Amino acid sequence: MTVKEWVFLSGFVALALFLTITSWDYPFISALYPRMLLISGFVLSGIKVVRMLRNKGPKAEEQVGDGETLRYPERMWVYLGCGILYMVLMPLLGFILSSLVTLMILFGLYRINLKTTLGVSIGTALALHFIFVVALGIPLPKGVLEKWLF
């Protein structure tokens, strides 16, 4: 367990706590999606702490994309950066476009095939929009695309 991993984990938990506190006054239905993401983040942070305490040996490199390696701590920073980008873009671009942009950047960084990236990004954004807005009636941030399509 490295200092960088503990710093990252502490920063992530602090950010999640900040977002939890700021979303506390939201109406329940509007806060459902962000709170689901925050709960997932807290659960994954707990799992990470347990794994860090159990595995005290050096970390192996992971294979990504076309055989290129990326160390695990570097991956954590990429995920955190994409999460912050997603939160910044959401009020500006709306749910669908911010999801598309963030997923495309994330998949692009790991050299995923462009067709796969586009298909998964578009499918995920539209499926989540349908599940939350249409099926559950939970409002998500609207942007240009949502105003034009819906």
C-alpha positions as CSV (number, residue, x, y, z in Angstrom):
1,M,0.0,0.0,0.0
2,T,1.5,3.2,-1.2
3,V,1.1,6.8,0.1
4,K,-0.3,7.7,-3.3
5,E,-3.1,5.2,-2.9
6,W,-4.0,6.4,0.5
7,V,-3.9,10.1,-0.7
8,F,-6.1,9.2,-3.6
9,L,-8.5,7.2,-1.4
10,S,-8.7,10.0,1.2
11,G,-9.3,12.6,-1.5
12,F,-12.0,10.5,-3.1
13,V,-13.8,9.9,0.3
14,A,-13.5,13.7,1.1
15,L,-15.1,14.5,-2.3
16,A,-17.9,12.0,-1.8
17,L,-18.6,13.4,1.7
18,F,-18.7,16.9,0.3
19,L,-21.1,15.9,-2.5
20,T,-23.3,14.0,0.0
21,I,-23.5,17.1,2.2
22,T,-24.3,19.4,-0.7
23,S,-27.0,17.1,-2.0
24,W,-28.6,16.7,1.4
25,D,-31.3,19.4,0.7
26,Y,-32.3,18.0,-2.7
27,P,-35.8,16.5,-3.0
28,F,-35.6,12.7,-2.5
29,I,-36.5,11.9,-6.1
30,S,-33.9,14.4,-7.6
31,A,-31.2,13.2,-5.3
32,L,-31.7,9.5,-6.0
33,Y,-29.3,9.2,-8.9
34,P,-26.4,11.1,-7.3
35,R,-26.9,9.3,-4.0
36,M,-26.8,5.9,-5.8
37,L,-23.4,7.0,-7.3
38,L,-22.2,8.2,-3.9
39,I,-23.2,4.9,-2.2
40,S,-21.4,3.0,-4.9
41,G,-18.3,5.2,-4.3
42,F,-18.4,4.6,-0.6
43,V,-18.8,0.8,-1.0
44,L,-15.9,0.7,-3.5
45,S,-13.8,2.8,-1.2
46,G,-14.4,0.4,1.7
47,I,-13.5,-2.6,-0.5
48,K,-10.3,-0.7,-1.6
49,V,-9.3,-0.1,2.0
50,V,-9.8,-3.8,2.9
51,R,-7.8,-4.9,-0.2
52,M,-5.1,-2.4,0.6
53,L,-4.8,-3.7,4.1
54,R,-4.8,-7.3,3.0
55,N,-2.4,-7.0,0.1
56,K,0.8,-5.5,1.4
57,G,2.9,-6.7,-1.5
58,P,3.9,-4.8,-4.7
59,K,1.2,-4.3,-7.3
60,A,1.3,-6.1,-10.6
61,E,0.8,-4.2,-13.8
62,E,-2.5,-4.6,-15.6
63,Q,-3.0,-5.1,-19.4
64,V,-5.1,-2.5,-21.2
65,G,-6.1,-2.0,-24.8
66,D,-3.6,-3.5,-27.3
67,G,-1.1,-4.9,-24.8
68,E,0.0,-1.5,-23.3
69,T,0.4,-1.6,-19.5
70,L,-1.0,1.0,-17.1
71,R,-0.2,0.8,-13.4
72,Y,-3.2,0.5,-11.1
73,P,-2.6,3.8,-9.1
74,E,-2.5,5.7,-12.4
75,R,-5.8,4.2,-13.4
76,M,-7.4,5.4,-10.2
77,W,-6.4,9.0,-11.0
78,V,-7.9,8.6,-14.5
79,Y,-11.2,7.4,-13.0
80,L,-11.3,10.2,-10.5
81,G,-10.6,12.8,-13.2
82,C,-13.4,11.4,-15.4
83,G,-15.7,11.5,-12.4
84,I,-14.9,15.2,-11.7
85,L,-15.2,16.0,-15.4
86,Y,-18.6,14.3,-15.4
87,M,-19.8,16.4,-12.4
88,V,-18.6,19.6,-14.0
89,L,-20.1,18.9,-17.4
90,M,-23.5,17.6,-16.1
91,P,-25.0,21.1,-15.3
92,L,-23.5,22.6,-18.5
93,L,-24.3,19.9,-21.1
94,G,-27.0,17.9,-19.5
95,F,-27.0,14.2,-18.6
96,I,-26.8,12.6,-22.0
97,L,-24.0,14.8,-23.5
98,S,-21.9,14.7,-20.3
99,S,-22.3,11.0,-20.2
100,L,-21.3,10.6,-23.8
101,V,-18.2,12.9,-23.5
102,T,-17.0,11.3,-20.2
103,L,-17.4,7.7,-21.5
104,M,-15.8,8.5,-24.8
105,I,-12.8,10.1,-23.0
106,L,-12.5,7.2,-20.6
107,F,-12.7,4.5,-23.3
108,G,-10.4,6.6,-25.6
109,L,-7.7,6.7,-22.9
110,Y,-7.7,2.9,-22.8
111,R,-7.7,2.6,-26.6
112,I,-11.0,0.9,-26.9
113,N,-12.2,0.4,-30.5
114,L,-14.0,3.5,-31.7
115,K,-17.1,1.6,-32.8
116,T,-17.3,-0.1,-29.4
117,T,-16.7,3.3,-27.7
118,L,-19.5,5.0,-29.6
119,G,-21.9,2.1,-29.2
120,V,-21.4,1.6,-25.5
121,S,-21.4,5.4,-24.8
122,I,-24.6,6.1,-26.7
123,G,-26.3,3.0,-25.4
124,T,-25.4,3.7,-21.8
125,A,-26.4,7.3,-21.8
126,L,-29.8,6.6,-23.5
127,A,-30.5,3.6,-21.4
128,L,-29.9,5.4,-18.2
129,H,-31.9,8.4,-19.4
130,F,-34.8,6.0,-20.2
131,I,-34.6,4.2,-16.9
132,F,-34.5,7.3,-14.7
133,V,-36.5,9.8,-16.6
134,V,-39.1,7.7,-18.4
135,A,-39.5,4.6,-16.3
136,L,-38.9,6.0,-12.8
137,G,-39.9,9.6,-13.4
138,I,-36.6,10.9,-11.8
139,P,-35.5,14.2,-13.4
140,L,-31.9,14.4,-14.6
141,P,-30.1,17.6,-15.7
142,K,-31.3,18.8,-19.1
143,G,-29.0,20.1,-21.7
144,V,-29.3,21.0,-25.4
145,L,-29.8,17.5,-26.5
146,E,-32.5,16.6,-24.0
147,K,-34.4,19.8,-24.8
148,W,-34.1,19.1,-28.5
149,L,-35.1,15.4,-28.3
150,F,-37.5,15.2,-25.5
